[in-house]
Amino acid sequence: MIVTPESIQLNIAQGMATTHLTVIGDGQHFEAVVVSEAFSGKTRVQRHQLVFQTLGDRMRAEIHALSMKTFTPQEWQKQSAITRL
């Protein structure tokens, strides 16, 4: 079964509330940007664990590599402002 960015994005969206979510990739290596209020007060490792939970066994069986950037909505707003400069 071929893993697509869309299928990963769907799993994440179904498993947690997000305000922004993008996933890109080539079928083996994927990159995700996830913005969620659930990340408030969490370390980077805890944030990644929350996302990995939404993917369940797919992380062990189907997805070879997933890098991610995780933000709270407030952090995302600041990041977006910096990018526009």
C-alpha atoms as an extended CHARMM CRD file, in Angstrom:
* protein
*
        85  EXT
         1         1  MET       CA              0.0000000000        0.0000000000        0.0000000000  PROA      1               0.0000000000
         2         2  ILE       CA              1.3740000000        3.3970000000       -0.9800000000  PROA      2               0.0000000000
         3         3  VAL       CA              1.3110000000        6.0190000000        1.7410000000  PROA      3               0.0000000000
         4         4  THR       CA              0.2270000000        9.4510000000        0.5710000000  PROA      4               0.0000000000
         5         5  PRO       CA              0.5300000000       12.8550000000        2.2320000000  PROA      5               0.0000000000
         6         6  GLU       CA             -3.2620000000       13.0880000000        2.0560000000  PROA      6               0.0000000000
         7         7  SER       CA             -3.7450000000        9.8480000000        4.0020000000  PROA      7               0.0000000000
         8         8  ILE       CA             -1.3550000000       11.0130000000        6.7270000000  PROA      8               0.0000000000
         9         9  GLN       CA             -3.0750000000       14.3920000000        6.8710000000  PROA      9               0.0000000000
        10        10  LEU       CA             -6.4620000000       12.6930000000        7.1960000000  PROA      10              0.0000000000
        11        11  ASN       CA             -5.2630000000       10.5160000000       10.1030000000  PROA      11              0.0000000000
        12        12  ILE       CA             -3.8610000000       13.5020000000       11.9680000000  PROA      12              0.0000000000
        13        13  ALA       CA             -7.0020000000       15.5870000000       11.3460000000  PROA      13              0.0000000000
        14        14  GLN       CA             -9.2270000000       12.7550000000       12.5790000000  PROA      14              0.0000000000
        15        15  GLY       CA             -7.1100000000       12.2420000000       15.6940000000  PROA      15              0.0000000000
        16        16  MET       CA             -6.7220000000       15.7990000000       16.9370000000  PROA      16              0.0000000000
        17        17  ALA       CA             -8.1450000000       19.2650000000       16.5030000000  PROA      17              0.0000000000
        18        18  THR       CA             -5.9090000000       21.4490000000       14.3370000000  PROA      18              0.0000000000
        19        19  THR       CA             -6.1120000000       25.0130000000       13.1050000000  PROA      19              0.0000000000
        20        20  HSD       CA             -3.5690000000       24.4280000000       10.3310000000  PROA      20              0.0000000000
        21        21  LEU       CA             -2.2740000000       21.1620000000        8.9190000000  PROA      21              0.0000000000
        22        22  THR       CA             -0.1460000000       20.4090000000        5.8840000000  PROA      22              0.0000000000
        23        23  VAL       CA              1.6850000000       17.2400000000        4.9080000000  PROA      23              0.0000000000
        24        24  ILE       CA              4.0030000000       16.8620000000        1.9400000000  PROA      24              0.0000000000
        25        25  GLY       CA              6.0980000000       13.9010000000        0.8770000000  PROA      25              0.0000000000
        26        26  ASP       CA              7.2750000000       11.4640000000       -1.7470000000  PROA      26              0.0000000000
        27        27  GLY       CA              5.7510000000        8.2000000000       -0.5240000000  PROA      27              0.0000000000
        28        28  GLN       CA              8.5640000000        7.3890000000        1.9080000000  PROA      28              0.0000000000
        29        29  HSD       CA              9.6770000000       10.6480000000        3.5080000000  PROA      29              0.0000000000
        30        30  PHE       CA              7.1000000000       13.1330000000        4.7670000000  PROA      30              0.0000000000
        31        31  GLU       CA              7.0610000000       16.5590000000        6.3740000000  PROA      31              0.0000000000
        32        32  ALA       CA              4.1500000000       17.8680000000        8.4060000000  PROA      32              0.0000000000
        33        33  VAL       CA              3.2750000000       21.2470000000        9.8620000000  PROA      33              0.0000000000
        34        34  VAL       CA              0.7050000000       20.8600000000       12.6150000000  PROA      34              0.0000000000
        35        35  VAL       CA             -0.8830000000       23.7340000000       14.5260000000  PROA      35              0.0000000000
        36        36  SER       CA             -3.0350000000       22.8110000000       17.5110000000  PROA      36              0.0000000000
        37        37  GLU       CA             -4.1150000000       24.2770000000       20.8280000000  PROA      37              0.0000000000
        38        38  ALA       CA             -3.4100000000       20.7960000000       22.2470000000  PROA      38              0.0000000000
        39        39  PHE       CA              0.3050000000       21.6610000000       22.0950000000  PROA      39              0.0000000000
        40        40  SER       CA              0.0090000000       24.4320000000       24.6970000000  PROA      40              0.0000000000
        41        41  GLY       CA              2.3420000000       23.7710000000       27.6150000000  PROA      41              0.0000000000
        42        42  LYS       CA              3.8690000000       20.7020000000       25.9260000000  PROA      42              0.0000000000
        43        43  THR       CA              7.5130000000       20.0610000000       25.0790000000  PROA      43              0.0000000000
        44        44  ARG       CA              8.5420000000       19.3190000000       21.5020000000  PROA      44              0.0000000000
        45        45  VAL       CA              8.7620000000       15.6020000000       22.3280000000  PROA      45              0.0000000000
        46        46  GLN       CA              5.2830000000       15.5940000000       23.8840000000  PROA      46              0.0000000000
        47        47  ARG       CA              3.8960000000       17.3950000000       20.8360000000  PROA      47              0.0000000000
        48        48  HSD       CA              5.4180000000       14.8310000000       18.4850000000  PROA      48              0.0000000000
        49        49  GLN       CA              4.0490000000       12.0230000000       20.6410000000  PROA      49              0.0000000000
        50        50  LEU       CA              0.5420000000       13.4810000000       20.2950000000  PROA      50              0.0000000000
        51        51  VAL       CA              0.8710000000       13.4760000000       16.5090000000  PROA      51              0.0000000000
        52        52  PHE       CA              2.3680000000        9.9720000000       16.4610000000  PROA      52              0.0000000000
        53        53  GLN       CA             -0.6350000000        8.7460000000       18.4980000000  PROA      53              0.0000000000
        54        54  THR       CA             -2.9590000000        9.8790000000       15.7120000000  PROA      54              0.0000000000
        55        55  LEU       CA             -1.0460000000        7.6910000000       13.2640000000  PROA      55              0.0000000000
        56        56  GLY       CA             -0.9350000000        4.6150000000       15.5020000000  PROA      56              0.0000000000
        57        57  ASP       CA              0.5510000000        1.4890000000       13.9300000000  PROA      57              0.0000000000
        58        58  ARG       CA              1.1010000000        3.2870000000       10.6180000000  PROA      58              0.0000000000
        59        59  MET       CA              4.2930000000        4.7740000000       12.0960000000  PROA      59              0.0000000000
        60        60  ARG       CA              5.7470000000        1.3060000000       12.6140000000  PROA      60              0.0000000000
        61        61  ALA       CA              4.3690000000       -0.4190000000        9.5470000000  PROA      61              0.0000000000
        62        62  GLU       CA              3.8750000000        2.0590000000        6.7030000000  PROA      62              0.0000000000
        63        63  ILE       CA              5.5170000000        5.4220000000        7.2750000000  PROA      63              0.0000000000
        64        64  HSD       CA              9.2760000000        5.3330000000        6.8270000000  PROA      64              0.0000000000
        65        65  ALA       CA             10.0750000000        8.8740000000        7.9730000000  PROA      65              0.0000000000
        66        66  LEU       CA              7.9880000000       11.7850000000        9.2150000000  PROA      66              0.0000000000
        67        67  SER       CA              9.5320000000       15.0630000000       10.2400000000  PROA      67              0.0000000000
        68        68  MET       CA              7.2770000000       17.6480000000       11.7260000000  PROA      68              0.0000000000
        69        69  LYS       CA              7.0170000000       21.1680000000       12.9560000000  PROA      69              0.0000000000
        70        70  THR       CA              4.4640000000       21.6790000000       15.6930000000  PROA      70              0.0000000000
        71        71  PHE       CA              3.0620000000       25.0150000000       16.8310000000  PROA      71              0.0000000000
        72        72  THR       CA              0.3530000000       26.3940000000       19.0630000000  PROA      72              0.0000000000
        73        73  PRO       CA             -1.9180000000       28.8490000000       17.2330000000  PROA      73              0.0000000000
        74        74  GLN       CA             -0.0920000000       31.7200000000       18.9490000000  PROA      74              0.0000000000
        75        75  GLU       CA              3.3300000000       30.4010000000       17.8880000000  PROA      75              0.0000000000
        76        76  TRP       CA              2.0410000000       29.8690000000       14.3450000000  PROA      76              0.0000000000
        77        77  GLN       CA              0.8080000000       33.4420000000       14.1820000000  PROA      77              0.0000000000
        78        78  LYS       CA              4.2500000000       34.7120000000       15.2560000000  PROA      78              0.0000000000
        79        79  GLN       CA              5.9910000000       32.3410000000       12.8000000000  PROA      79              0.0000000000
        80        80  SER       CA              3.7590000000       33.5130000000        9.9700000000  PROA      80              0.0000000000
        81        81  ALA       CA              4.4820000000       37.1450000000       10.7970000000  PROA      81              0.0000000000
        82        82  ILE       CA              8.2400000000       36.5060000000       10.7220000000  PROA      82              0.0000000000
        83        83  THR       CA              7.9720000000       34.7100000000        7.3790000000  PROA      83              0.0000000000
        84        84  ARG       CA              6.1920000000       37.7060000000        5.8460000000  PROA      84              0.0000000000
        85        85  LEU       CA              9.0470000000       40.0750000000        6.7930000000  PROA      85              0.0000000000
